[in-house]
Amino acid sequence: QDQVFTRTINLPPLSEEELKSAIKWEAEQYVPIPLEETTLAHQVVGRINVNNQEKIQVLIVAAPTRLVEKTLKVLKTAGLNPVSLETEIVALARGLVGPEGEAALVVDLGAKATDMAVVEKGLVVFSRSVTTGGEALTRAIATGLGLDPSQAEAYKKAYGVDPKKLEGKVKEAIGPILDVIVNEIEKTIEYFRSETQKTIKRVILSGGTAGLPEAVSVMASKLSLEIQVGDAFNQIKMDETLRKQLSRVQTFLYATAIGLAMKEV
């Protein structure tokens, strides 16, 4: 995912050929690797009105060709017949947000980065990534409390941002880093509002750091929004006994796999 670049752009209504040319030009502005070494894909995800002009929203995905070829080779070596490749954030969005309802923001709190996607009617209409994630929180704890990385990781998972645990020392250490992530979420929500005049009222967390103790309440307080940890099994029909058994696990960790399984190919 760290090598894949995703961006949503607004363009005037174009023919398919014109669209391909426009996307190539746009990709040159945003993709930090040469286009001749890149595999590009796009999808028109919606239409909006900008300053009384109709625009189409186009989701662009770019990945190094060598990465695509390597992935395909691994799958074929395993005896599988790949029919589609998809980015993690798109699969997450499908697995965590249903096709109905208002726009929601999916925030994937990964180890190295935090990926965000605005999802509307089941489609990613805007996405961005910031290079702050769970590892930055662990480093802050290690530095602030004088721990080695493995101890800091254990403290992070055990105490999170709970002010009652360990006299709030872990919360104090990671607070500034969490504030960076919250500020980036605010910027994403505000940008979407300014571009579409639509308001995001719900944020869905995923990724390993989503299970941080008290993270939901702290982020909800800072953002004044509904914050929830994604439940990847919500959209799946299953026996209630099985559902109760699955409630004991961190279901958000399965969101990517479930989103991929739900893809229609």
Residue pairs with C-beta under 8 A, 6 or more apart in sequence:
1 87
1 88
1 89
1 110
1 113
1 115
2 112
2 113
3 63
3 64
3 67
4 61
4 62
4 63
4 67
4 87
4 88
5 30
5 31
5 32
5 60
5 61
5 62
5 63
6 59
6 60
6 61
6 62
6 87
6 89
6 90
6 124
6 127
6 129
7 26
7 30
7 59
7 60
7 127
7 128
8 45
8 57
8 58
8 59
8 60
8 124
8 125
8 126
8 127
9 23
9 26
9 57
9 58
9 60
10 48
10 50
10 55
10 56
10 57
10 58
10 195
11 19
11 22
11 26
11 55
11 56
11 58
12 53
12 54
12 55
12 56
13 54
13 55
13 56
14 22
14 56
19 42
19 44
19 58
23 40
23 42
23 58
23 60
24 35
24 40
26 60
27 35
27 38
27 40
27 60
27 62
28 35
30 60
30 62
31 38
31 62
33 62
33 64
37 64
37 65
37 66
38 62
38 63
38 64
38 65
39 62
39 63
39 64
39 65
39 68
40 60
40 61
40 62
41 60
41 61
41 62
42 58
42 59
42 60
42 61
43 58
43 59
44 56
44 57
44 58
44 59
45 57
45 58
45 59
45 123
45 124
45 125
46 56
46 57
46 120
46 123
46 125
47 54
47 55
47 56
47 57
48 54
48 55
48 57
48 195
48 196
49 55
50 195
57 125
57 126
59 90
59 123
59 124
59 125
59 127
61 87
61 90
63 87
68 85
71 82
71 85
72 82
72 85
75 81
75 82
76 82
83 265
84 263
84 265
86 260
86 263
88 108
88 115
88 256
89 106
89 108
89 115
89 117
89 124
89 127
90 117
90 124
90 259
91 255
91 256
91 259
91 260
91 263
92 106
92 108
92 115
92 117
92 206
92 230
92 255
92 256
92 259
93 106
93 117
93 119
93 122
93 123
93 124
93 259
94 122
94 259
94 262
94 263
95 230
95 232
95 235
95 254
95 255
95 256
95 257
95 258
95 259
95 260
95 262
96 106
96 119
96 204
96 206
96 230
96 231
96 232
96 234
96 252
96 255
96 259
97 104
97 106
97 119
97 122
97 204
98 122
98 234
98 235
99 121
99 122
100 121
100 122
101 121
102 120
102 198
102 200
102 201
102 202
103 118
103 119
103 120
103 125
103 192
103 198
103 199
103 200
104 118
104 119
104 120
104 200
104 201
104 202
104 203
104 204
105 116
105 117
105 118
105 119
105 185
105 188
105 189
105 192
105 200
105 202
105 203
105 204
106 116
106 117
106 118
106 119
106 204
106 206
106 230
107 114
107 115
107 116
107 181
107 185
107 203
107 204
107 205
107 206
107 207
108 114
108 115
108 116
108 117
108 206
108 207
109 133
109 134
109 181
109 205
109 206
109 207
109 208
109 209
109 210
109 212
110 133
110 134
110 207
110 208
110 209
111 133
111 134
111 135
111 208
111 209
112 131
112 133
112 135
113 129
113 130
113 131
113 132
113 133
114 129
114 130
114 132
114 133
114 181
114 184
114 207
115 127
115 128
115 129
116 127
116 128
116 129
116 130
116 184
116 185
116 188
117 124
117 126
117 127
118 124
118 125
118 126
118 127
118 188
118 192
118 200
119 125
120 198
126 188
126 191
126 192
126 195
128 188
130 180
130 181
130 184
132 177
132 180
132 181
132 184
133 207
133 209
134 156
134 207
134 208
134 209
136 177
137 156
137 174
137 177
137 178
137 209
137 212
138 149
138 152
138 153
138 156
139 149
139 152
140 173
140 174
140 176
140 177
141 147
141 152
141 155
141 156
141 170
141 173
141 174
142 148
142 149
142 151
142 152
143 173
144 169
144 172
144 173
145 152
145 155
145 169
145 170
145 173
147 155
155 166
155 170
156 170
156 174
156 212
157 211
157 212
158 165
158 213
159 165
159 166
159 170
159 171
159 213
160 170
160 171
160 212
160 213
160 214
160 215
161 170
161 171
161 174
161 175
161 178
161 212
161 213
161 214
161 215
161 218
162 168
162 170
162 171
162 213
162 214
163 171
163 214
165 171
165 213
171 214
178 215
178 218
178 219
179 222
182 219
182 222
182 223
185 203
185 219
185 223
186 223
189 200
189 225
192 198
192 200
193 199
193 200
200 225
201 225
201 226
202 225
202 226
202 228
203 219
203 223
203 225
203 226
203 227
203 228
204 228
204 229
204 230
205 215
205 216
205 219
205 227
205 228
205 229
205 230
205 252
206 229
206 230
206 252
206 255
207 252
208 253
209 215
210 229
210 230
210 250
210 252
211 229
211 250
211 252
216 227
216 228
216 229
219 227
220 226
220 227
229 252
230 251
230 252
230 255
231 251
231 252
232 251
232 252
232 253
232 254
232 255
232 257
232 258
232 259
233 243
233 246
233 251
233 254
233 258
235 258
235 262
236 258
238 246
